Amino acid sequence: MKASSARDIVFAHAMETAAPHESLPTAERCSAITAHSLHALGGDKAGSRTAYLRFLQDRAVRIIEAAQLPADIRALRQQSSGLSRWLSLAVLIGALVLGFAGHAITDPHRVDLLSPSLIGIVLWNVLVYGWLLVSGIRGLFRRRPSMVQALMPTQSATVPVSAPVASHWWQKLQARASGMGGLARGTGLRKMALNFEQNWWQLHKRSRHAQWLMLMHLGASMLALGALLSLWLTGLTNAYQVGWESTFLSPAAVQACLNMLFAPVQALVGLAPWSLDQVQSLQGWALGGTPEMEPGLRQILEWPTLGQRWVQLYTLLLLIMVIAPRWALALYQGLKVWWFNRHVELPLQQPYFQQLQRDWAGRATELKVQPYSLDMTPEREAALRRYVALHYGAGAQLSLQPVLAYGAPLPEVEQGSAQQVLLLNLAATPEVEIHGALLKQVLARWGVQTDVWLWAADFRARNSGAPSRVQEREHLWREFVHGLGLNASLVPEAGV
């Protein structure tokens, strides 16, 4: 499911599990919306997961539209589900400026073969690549099945209303950027909004984690680009001095370091390793000039001066070791973000979604109820419809047949695809000659799968002070119906 659709569903969940509020639709209104959504999607297959998720989204949109929410809370639904663009832009620009300033300060007018800023960038990235490799290998051996975090109902949320939802500094920064700082200082609807944000942070954490990694990779590449930008811009107005100096390193040690550092460049463009004579000739500082180099190297490096040569070599080094790999890793994380934003998993196993699943599965259920010696008042009919919605789903259709008089035989009716139900009154005592004969007709015509409902509300009300008598009558009817090969259900259930 796409992130935008999942966000609507999580928002509707926060509204439905919040305390009653004049701005939120009532439970009866939500039930009516469920029925309307089921009716609108009646052409979809009942067993299709895609169709069921489409029903959840359609229902969530209808519930959100039915609410009378303040503008600041309603705006939460419209906000981007990812990181703030301003935050991303600030990280990238900051990395570029940091890389530019770092090189400009450490090497203002020279190309230092042992430049701390340039070599530091390369070594830091090599360490990061090693850490990523080790983490990836460990993840392969420790991979566990992912579990979708259940959505916390608003009324049972334990987070204080005045406390920020975010638990990490970047979450708090994002919350302030999205306006949640103001929402955190309220109650009622504000608590509902905070609960929505908390649930969404948990549900969307994989995509957000991939976004942060993508931003970090792009920031690392911008750091290297900033250093290169300083290197090239300084060379426009200054003649670089090229060389190296060290109190503790010998020319042989510098030769080994340079060959190790520039090994990727040498392998890519076919350069020969640095000789000891070349390193010794650069000890100290030299201005401009054309260096002595072998013909193959001169053909690869077309620029003749010493400064231009080393600027080009360091540029190739950072491109190969930092910028290109980081862009590749950022692209990989970007593809993960794209995938996660289109495959958000909802905790469909929790009761909230299980009830909606019953509604979805029950939309194809048609019940034809045959009352027997029981007048169907509006109150009784409403109680029956609540029972059907609870056990068969909000989409189930209830059709009441004309009341069958006491002692009358079962009418000849076409059964069709509807599920037949016989409704008896628990207040009556079961009689073999009357009720037994009726149940035998039901078994012969409608089959063993026919439901027998026992209307118990009136008998319970009249005998509220004698619970043992109610239990005895209920047991008597259950055994009577079961003895004739059918199953009986009490309607409504006890306590309902």
N, C-alpha and C positions, 0 to 999 in steps of 0.2 A: 504494500500500500504506500502511496506517495506521502511524503511528510506533511504536505498541506492538508490532505484528507485526514490523516491520523491526528493532526493538531486540532481539527474541528471536533473529532470524536472525543478527545481528551478534554476539550473545553466543555462539551456537552455533559460529560461525566462529572466534571467539577460542579456544574450547575445543578444536576439532578441529585447529587449527594450532599448538597449544601442545605443549611437550615432553611425552612420556608421563608420566603421574602416576596414582597409585593412586586418586585421587578423580575422575578423568576417565574416561569410557568409552573403551574401546580402539577401534582402527580396525575390527576385526571386529564389535564391538558396534554401531558407527555404521553399518556396511554392513547389518547385520540390521535396524536401525531404519529405514534407507532402504527396505528391502524391505517392512517392515510398513506404513510410510506409503503406499507405492505401492499396496499391497493395500487399505488402508483407503479410499483415494480412487479406487478402480478405476472408479467410475461416472462420473467427470468426463471430459470430452473431452480427448483427448491433445494437441490443438493449442491449447487454450484458455490464454491467458496468465493469466487469473484463476485457473484451476485449478492452473496451475503454481506461482503464488505461494502458493496455499493449501497446496500440497504442501510448499513450502519452510518455511512457518510451522509446519505440523503436525510436520514432521521436526525442526525446531529445538526445539519444545516437548518432544518426546520425548527428544531428546538431553540437554536441560537437566535434565529430570526423572530421567534415568538417572544423572546425576552425583551424587557425594557431596561437595558443596561446603560450606565453612564458612558460617555464617549471615551474616557480614558481606559475603562475596562474592556469595552468592545474593541478598542484599537489593538489589544493584545492578540486578538485572532488574526489581524491583518499583518502583523509584524513578520519579518523574515524569520525563518526557523533556524538560521545559521548565525555565524558570528557577525558582529557589526562591521559594516564596510569601513567606517571611520577607524575602528580599531585595527583592522587589517592594514589599511593605508598608513596608519601611524607606525606600525611595526616595520613595514617595508621601508618607509622613508627614514626612520630612525636607524635601521641597519645600514642603509646607504650612507648616511651622514657619519655614522660611527666608523665605518670602513674608510671613508675619505679622510676623516680627521686623524684616525690612527696612523695612517701612512704619512700624512702631511706633517705630523708632529715628529715621528721617529726618523724619517728620511726626507728632509725638506728639499735638498738639492743634490742628491746623489743616489746611485743605485748600489746599495750595499748587498754584496753577495750573501751575507748572513743577516739580511733584513729581519728584525724581530717580528715586524707586523706581517710581512708576507709569509715567512716560514711558520709563524704562529698560526695563521689562518689554515695553512695546509695541514699541519700536524693536528690541530684541533679537529678538523674534518675527518682525518684518517682515524682518530680515536672514536669519533661518532660512528663512522662506518663499521668499525670493529664491534662497538657496542650494539649496533643494530643487527649485525650478523649473529652475535651470541644470543641476543634476545629472541631473534627469529628461530634459531635452532632450539632454544629452550622452550619456546612456545609450541613447537611441533611435538615435543615429548610430553608437555604438560597441558595439552589442549583438552579442555573440558566442554561438554555441551552447554551452549549458551542458554540462559534462562531469562525470560522476559520479566522485568520487574512489574509486579502488580501495581495497579493504580490505587493510591490512597484516597478513601472517601473524605470529602471536605469536613464533615462533622466529626470524624475520628482522627483528624490530623493532629499530630503532637507538636508541630512547629508553632511557636508563639507568633501571634499576629504581628507584633512589633519587630520581630527578628527577620533578617534577610533570609530568603529562601536559599540562596547560593551558599555553598560550603567552601568554595575555593575562591582565591582572589580574582581569577579571571571570570568566574561566574558572577561575583559581586560587581565587577566592572561592567560586564554585559548587562546585568540587572539595572544598574544605574543608567546605562546608555539607553535602555529600553523603557525607562520611566517607572520601573518597579520601586524605586526609592520612595516615590510619593504614595504608591499603593500600599507600602508596608506600614503606613501610619494610620490605617483605618481598621474597621471591623466589618462584619457582615459580608457584603459583596467583596470587600477587599480580601477577606480571608479566602473566599472562593477563588479569587484571582491568583492569590499566592499559592494555593493548593494546586491550581492548574499549572503554574510555572514549575513548581516542584516536581509534579508528575512528568511534565514534559522534559525537564532536565534529565530525569532518569531514563525515560523512554528513548530519548534522542542522543544519548551520551556517545554511542559509537560513531555517529556522524560528526558530532562536535569534536571528539577526540581526533578523528581523521582530519578535520579542518584545521585544528591547532597544529598537527604535525605538518600538514601542507604549508601552513603559514611559517612555521619554523624553518622548513627547507628553503622556502623562497627568501626568508630573511637572511639565511646563511649565504645564499647566492648573492643577495644584494650587498652584504658585507664585503664579499670579494670584489664585486663590481665597483663598490665605492673606493676600495684600495686601488684598483686598476685605473679608475677615473682620476684619482689624485696623481697616480704615476704618470699618466699620459698628459694631463693638463699642466703639470709642473714642467714637463719636458718641452712644452711649447714656448716657454719664456726663460728657461734655464738650460745651460749645458751641463748635463749630468757628469759628475765624477763617478767613476766605476772602480770598485775594488773591495778589499776587506781588511780588517785588522782585528787582532785578538791577542790577549795577554797569555792565554792558556792553550790555544789551539795551534798546532803546527800546520804547515802547508799540506802535509800528507793527511792529517785529520780533516782539514777543510776539503781536500780532494774527495775523500770518502764520503763526507757529508753531502757535497754537491752532487756526486754521482748517484747517491741514494735518493736525494731529493728530486733530481731531474730524470730519474730512470723512466717514468712514464713518457716524458717528452722525447727522450732519446729513442725509446721503442716506437713511438708513433711517427716521428719524422725522420728516423734513421740517422740520428747524430751519434758520433763516436763518443765514448766516455771522456770526461775531462782528464787531460794529462797533468802530471805534476808540474811540468814546465809552464803550462797555461795558468795554473793556480798561482805559482810563484810570481809570474809576471804581473799578476793583478794585486799582489800584496801591497798595501799602501793605496794611494789614490792617483788616478790618471784622468786627464781631460781628453775627450774627443778622440780623434785619430782613427785609423783603420787597423784593427787588430790583425795579428798574424793568425791565420786559420787555414785549415786544409781546404782544397777546392770543393769537396762535397759539401762542407758546411757553408761555404760562401754561396753555393748555388741554392741552398735551402733558405739561408738568411740573406735576402737580397739587400738589406740596408747595410751600408759599409761601416758606419761608426760604431765604436765600442758601446756607447750609451744606448743607441738604438737596438743593438744586438741583445743586450741584457733586458731591456724593456720588453722586447718581443718574447724572449725566453720565459720571463716571469708571467707574461700574459698567457702564453700557451700552458704554463704549469697550472695557473689558477683555473683556466678554462677546462683543462682535462681533469684536475683533481677536485675541484670544488663546484664550479658553476654547472657543468654538464651533469655530473652525478646528482647534484641537488635538484636540478630541474627534473631529472628523471624520477627521483623520489617524490617530488611534489606532484608530478603527473600521476604517479601511482596512487598517492593519497587522494588526489582529486577524483580519480576514477572510483575509489572507495566511497568518497562523499556522494558521488552521483549514484552509486549503487544503493547505499544506505538510505538516501533520501527517496528512493523509489521502492524500497523494500522494508519499510518500518513494520516491525512485528508488534502486534497488540497482545496483551495478556488475556486471550480469549477464554482461558480456563477459569477465571474468577467469576463469582456469582453475577456480577453486573452484566457481563456479556453472555453468561449461560442463560439468563432470563430472556435476553434478546434473541438468543439462538432458539429458544423454545417458541418465541413469537414468530420467528422466521420459519421454523419447521411447521408450525401449526397453521400457517396461512392457507395451506391446501386442505385443511381438515374441515369437513362439513358435518355437523351433528344435527340429526333429526330426532328431537325429543318428544316422546309420546307420554303426556301426563295421564295418570290413571286415578280417577276419583280425587282429583286435587285441582281446585280452582287456581288459575294462574293470575294472581294479582300483580300490579306493577312492582311491588316490593319483592315478591318471589322471583319474578322474571329478572329483575336487576341482580339479585343474589346469584341466580343461575349463570348470568353472563359474567359476573366476576369470577365464579368458579371455573368457567370455561377458559377465560383469559389467563387465569393462574396456572391451570394444568395443561391446556392445549395451546397456549400462545394467544397474543392479542389479535392475530390474523384469522383465528378459527371462526367459523360461521355457525351460529346457533339458529336453528329453525324449530319453532314450537308448533306442534300439531294440535288439532282440536282435542279438547279434553275427552278422554274415554270414560263413560259412566260406569259406576260400580256394577260388576257382573256382566258387562257387555263384552263380547268377544273381540279379539284383535282384528282391526279392519284390514281389508285387502288393499294394500298400497304397493306401488312400485318402489322397490328399495333403491335402485340406481347405485351411484358411487358413494352416497352419503353413509355415514356411520349411524346406525339406529341405536337409540337409547330409550329405555323404559323407565319412567319416573313414578315411583310409588311413595305413599305417605307413611312415614314411620309411625304416625299416631295410630294407624289401624293395626289390629292384631292379624298376623298372617293366617289365612284360612286355606286349607288344602283344596276344598271344592272351588273356591273363587280364585284366589291368588295362585294356587298351584296349577290350576288349569290354564290361567293366563301365561304363566311362565313356561309351561310346556309348549304353548303356541309360539311364544317368542323363540324358544330353542329350536323348534321345527322350521320356522320361517326365516329367522334372522341369523341363526347359527350360534355356536358356542362362544364366539367372540363378542357377543352383544353385551353392552354395559347395562347394569341395573342400578339406578340411582335411588337412594332412599332419602326423601326429604325429611330432615331431622330438626329443622329450626323451630317449628311450632311445638313439637313434643318436648324439646329441651326447655323452651320458655315456660311451658305450663308446669314442668316438673323441675324447676331450678333448685328447689329445696330437697329434692330426692334424687341425687346423682346415681344411687345404686339402681333405682328403677329405670333410669335412662340407659345405663350400661346393660341392664338385663334385656331391655327391649331391643337395643342395638345388636346384642349378641344373638337374640332369638331370630331376628330378621336375617342376619348374616348366615346363620346355620341353615335357615329355611331355603334361602336362595341358593346357597352352595350345594345343598342336598339335591337340588334339581338340575345341577350341572352348569350353573352360571355364577358370576362373581358380582358382589354388591359393593357399592361405595356410598359413604355418607356425604350428603350435600346439604349445607356446607359442612366442612370438616369441623371437628371440635375446636373451639377457641376462635373460630373465624366468624 
